[in-house]
Amino acid sequence: MEGTRRGPVVVVGAGIVGCAIAVHLADHGIRPVVVDADRPAQGASAGSFASLSAFGKDPAAYYELACAGMASWSRWAERLGGGVGLRRDGEIRWAGDPPEGDDLTERVTHARGRGYPIRLVGEAELRHLLPAAEPGQVAAASFAPNDGQVEPPLVLRACQDALRQAGARLLLGRSAKVRIDDDGVRVEVGDELLCPSTTVLAAGAEAVQVAAAVGLDIPTVASPGMLVETHPLPPLTDKVVYLPGDPGPPVHLRQRQDGSVLVGERTQETVAADPSEEHAHALLAQAARSFPALGGVPVRRRILAWRAMPADRLPIVGPVPWLDELYVAVTHSGVTVAPALGRLVAREIADGEPDGLLAPFRPGRFAERATKVMLEVESVFRERPRQRPSL
């Protein structure tokens, strides 16, 4: 396969999505070149909350991709040699306010209608599942037993080991400059000029900027994220937990393998409007309302990351419409979808055949929408009746 290509496949971005694509390319016999300005385990992936779930993912196409990612994780962890911190102990949510309880019940009913493994639980079972918690008032609660979590630094390290064993080139801690000339896409890494057959942009916000430079305007929204990390603590819970607010904001948490606890505000897509140290302490105190063992625990550090969030909240995956050798792969919830997305993208690049599961996420949808708006505006002017000039 590699011998028929006029140049290497270059993957710009060594986060969890870029690494998954690169490893799957290697499994197709293609030794990629992976470039990332960050040192290993320093990018957005390493600082992500890293739960695995398809609950609440919409529309249906995105839900299907997330479910494919969920189904792929066990095999993917085995491919990487194990030891990536994969745990499938479930996810728990509860609401204390009756209207929010009704909303959670409706969401669970919708998910069950799709066949998602989730169910409502009563207060007694909730306390059994979370013996260290003091839930307070419980209007509704849910348990998704197959949801889980993983440790991104371990995943990234295992991916990089697999790539080295496959003979891939890893250019980490080195910035890539992507440019277009008459001969196609070129990637400059320091003094080295790469002439790839395909360039995969998997570097989040940077990928969006490169796409804009070649004429594809992808609307995005600012999406900085913040997590609060504690020092290692005695066992608190083996599950991903979403806690109610009121008073204060809802938070979510998980305890990592080393015992440290990660706490985030509201959902994993919530924009960090206040990344201050004071707010970090407030979020940890909010978690302590339901988990008393967190009371008085100091904040070890705040983890800040800038996430590329398309305005429509959906992945952007596929070749740029007028430049097939430039392939974009940007998504949020990258940890959940990475094993499936990496496999599908690598297969498209290796075989040259589009995959139907990725069809709704093509970059061309933004160009199509822009064209549609332009045509609609033109039609208004064409259909506007002419007025006779007044005398």
Solvent accessible surface area in square Angstrom, and as a share of the most:
residue,aa,sasa,rsa
1,M,112,0.50
2,E,49,0.22
3,G,79,0.76
4,T,120,0.70
5,R,52,0.19
6,R,152,0.55
7,G,15,0.14
8,P,44,0.28
9,V,1,0.00
10,V,0,0.00
11,V,0,0.00
12,V,5,0.03
13,G,1,0.01
14,A,11,0.08
15,G,22,0.21
16,I,4,0.02
17,V,16,0.09
18,G,0,0.00
19,C,1,0.00
20,A,1,0.00
21,I,0,0.00
22,A,0,0.00
23,V,0,0.00
24,H,27,0.12
25,L,0,0.00
26,A,16,0.12
27,D,79,0.41
28,H,67,0.30
29,G,45,0.43
30,I,1,0.00
31,R,128,0.47
32,P,0,0.00
33,V,8,0.05
34,V,0,0.00
35,V,0,0.00
36,D,24,0.12
37,A,57,0.44
38,D,63,0.33
39,R,144,0.52
40,P,64,0.40
41,A,48,0.37
42,Q,118,0.52
43,G,28,0.27
44,A,49,0.38
45,S,20,0.13
46,A,18,0.14
47,G,12,0.12
48,S,34,0.22
49,F,8,0.03
50,A,3,0.02
51,S,8,0.05
52,L,1,0.00
53,S,10,0.06
54,A,0,0.00
55,F,9,0.04
56,G,42,0.40
57,K,32,0.14
58,D,75,0.39
59,P,66,0.42
60,A,56,0.43
61,A,23,0.18
62,Y,5,0.02
63,Y,23,0.09
64,E,89,0.40
65,L,0,0.00
66,A,0,0.00
67,C,40,0.24
68,A,23,0.18
69,G,0,0.00
70,M,14,0.06
71,A,80,0.62
72,S,5,0.03
73,W,0,0.00
74,S,66,0.42
75,R,142,0.52
76,W,8,0.03
77,A,9,0.07
78,E,135,0.60
79,R,94,0.34
80,L,16,0.08
81,G,68,0.66
82,G,33,0.32
83,G,70,0.68
84,V,2,0.01
85,G,4,0.03
86,L,45,0.23
87,R,51,0.19
88,R,80,0.29
89,D,50,0.26
90,G,0,0.00
91,E,5,0.02
92,I,0,0.00
93,R,33,0.12
94,W,8,0.03
95,A,7,0.05
96,G,14,0.13
97,D,45,0.23
98,P,76,0.48
99,P,89,0.56
100,E,79,0.36
101,G,3,0.03
102,D,101,0.52
103,D,75,0.39
104,L,10,0.05
105,T,48,0.28
106,E,121,0.54
107,R,90,0.33
108,V,1,0.00
109,T,85,0.49
110,H,100,0.45
111,A,5,0.04
112,R,137,0.50
113,G,71,0.68
114,R,71,0.26
115,G,62,0.60
116,Y,11,0.04
117,P,56,0.35
118,I,5,0.03
119,R,93,0.34
120,L,79,0.39
121,V,13,0.08
122,G,46,0.44
123,E,73,0.33
124,A,84,0.65
125,E,56,0.25
126,L,0,0.00
127,R,94,0.34
128,H,146,0.65
129,L,34,0.17
130,L,2,0.01
131,P,112,0.70
132,A,38,0.30
133,A,5,0.04
134,E,96,0.43
135,P,8,0.05
136,G,47,0.45
137,Q,124,0.55
138,V,31,0.18
139,A,45,0.35
140,A,13,0.10
141,A,1,0.01
142,S,1,0.01
143,F,18,0.08
144,A,1,0.01
145,P,51,0.32
146,N,75,0.38
147,D,1,0.01
148,G,1,0.01
149,Q,1,0.00
150,V,0,0.00
151,E,13,0.06
152,P,3,0.02
153,P,40,0.25
154,L,51,0.26
155,V,0,0.00
156,L,7,0.03
157,R,135,0.49
158,A,17,0.13
159,C,0,0.00
160,Q,10,0.05
161,D,66,0.34
162,A,10,0.08
163,L,0,0.00
164,R,129,0.47
165,Q,156,0.69
166,A,37,0.29
167,G,43,0.41
168,A,13,0.10
169,R,101,0.37
170,L,33,0.17
171,L,14,0.07
172,L,22,0.11
173,G,26,0.25
174,R,95,0.35
175,S,76,0.49
176,A,17,0.14
177,K,129,0.55
178,V,22,0.12
179,R,80,0.29
180,I,70,0.35
181,D,54,0.28
182,D,152,0.79
183,D,101,0.52
184,G,8,0.08
185,V,1,0.00
186,R,26,0.09
187,V,0,0.00
188,E,50,0.22
189,V,0,0.00
190,G,66,0.63
191,D,159,0.82
192,E,56,0.25
193,L,85,0.42
194,L,13,0.06
195,C,53,0.32
196,P,1,0.01
197,S,18,0.12
198,T,17,0.10
199,T,0,0.00
200,V,0,0.00
201,L,1,0.01
202,A,12,0.09
203,A,31,0.24
204,G,23,0.22
205,A,31,0.24
206,E,62,0.28
207,A,1,0.01
208,V,17,0.10
209,Q,124,0.55
210,V,20,0.12
211,A,0,0.00
212,A,53,0.41
213,A,87,0.67
214,V,27,0.15
215,G,56,0.54
216,L,2,0.01
217,D,108,0.56
218,I,6,0.03
219,P,67,0.42
220,T,61,0.36
221,V,55,0.31
222,A,65,0.50
223,S,1,0.00
224,P,37,0.23
225,G,8,0.08
226,M,18,0.08
227,L,15,0.08
228,V,0,0.00
229,E,3,0.01
230,T,0,0.00
231,H,88,0.39
232,P,72,0.45
233,L,41,0.20
234,P,105,0.66
235,P,135,0.85
236,L,13,0.07
237,T,19,0.11
238,D,63,0.33
239,K,22,0.09
240,V,0,0.00
241,V,0,0.00
242,Y,24,0.09
243,L,5,0.03
244,P,23,0.14
245,G,10,0.10
246,D,102,0.53
247,P,97,0.61
248,G,45,0.43
249,P,31,0.19
250,P,42,0.27
251,V,1,0.01
252,H,3,0.01
253,L,0,0.00
254,R,1,0.00
255,Q,9,0.04
256,R,36,0.13
257,Q,107,0.47
258,D,84,0.44
259,G,10,0.10
260,S,0,0.00
261,V,0,0.00
262,L,1,0.00
263,V,0,0.00
264,G,1,0.01
265,E,36,0.16
266,R,114,0.42
267,T,69,0.40
268,Q,56,0.25
269,E,62,0.28
270,T,35,0.20
271,V,67,0.38
272,A,19,0.15
273,A,99,0.76
274,D,63,0.33
275,P,58,0.37
276,S,43,0.28
277,E,78,0.35
278,E,142,0.64
279,H,36,0.16
280,A,0,0.00
281,H,83,0.37
282,A,53,0.41
283,L,1,0.01
284,L,6,0.03
285,A,61,0.47
286,Q,17,0.07
287,A,0,0.00
288,A,18,0.14
289,R,123,0.45
290,S,10,0.06
291,F,0,0.00
292,P,74,0.47
293,A,68,0.52
294,L,2,0.01
295,G,47,0.46
296,G,85,0.81
297,V,24,0.14
298,P,81,0.51
299,V,19,0.11
300,R,111,0.40
301,R,127,0.46
302,R,89,0.33
303,I,17,0.09
304,L,102,0.51
305,A,22,0.17
306,W,141,0.50
307,R,56,0.20
308,A,12,0.10
309,M,4,0.02
310,P,0,0.00
311,A,45,0.35
312,D,39,0.20
313,R,114,0.42
314,L,23,0.12
315,P,0,0.00
316,I,0,0.00
317,V,0,0.00
318,G,0,0.00
319,P,46,0.29
320,V,0,0.00
321,P,65,0.41
322,W,127,0.45
323,L,27,0.14
324,D,104,0.54
325,E,42,0.19
326,L,0,0.00
327,Y,8,0.03
328,V,0,0.00
329,A,2,0.01
330,V,4,0.02
331,T,21,0.12
332,H,19,0.09
333,S,31,0.20
334,G,14,0.13
335,V,11,0.06
336,T,5,0.03
337,V,0,0.00
338,A,0,0.00
339,P,1,0.01
340,A,0,0.00
341,L,0,0.00
342,G,0,0.00
343,R,63,0.23
344,L,5,0.03
345,V,0,0.00
346,A,0,0.00
347,R,95,0.35
348,E,15,0.07
349,I,19,0.10
350,A,7,0.05
351,D,76,0.40
352,G,58,0.56
353,E,120,0.54
354,P,105,0.66
355,D,25,0.13
356,G,60,0.58
357,L,49,0.24
358,L,0,0.00
359,A,58,0.45
360,P,62,0.39
361,F,0,0.00
362,R,49,0.18
363,P,1,0.00
364,G,10,0.09
365,R,23,0.08
366,F,11,0.05
367,A,31,0.24
368,E,120,0.54
369,R,115,0.42
370,A,66,0.51
371,T,64,0.37
372,K,126,0.53
373,V,87,0.50
374,M,104,0.46
375,L,91,0.45
376,E,89,0.40
377,V,76,0.44
378,E,75,0.34
379,S,28,0.18
380,V,84,0.48
381,F,127,0.53
382,R,167,0.61
383,E,137,0.61
384,R,141,0.51
385,P,108,0.68
386,R,236,0.86
387,Q,168,0.75
388,R,224,0.82
389,P,113,0.71
390,S,111,0.72
391,L,221,1.10
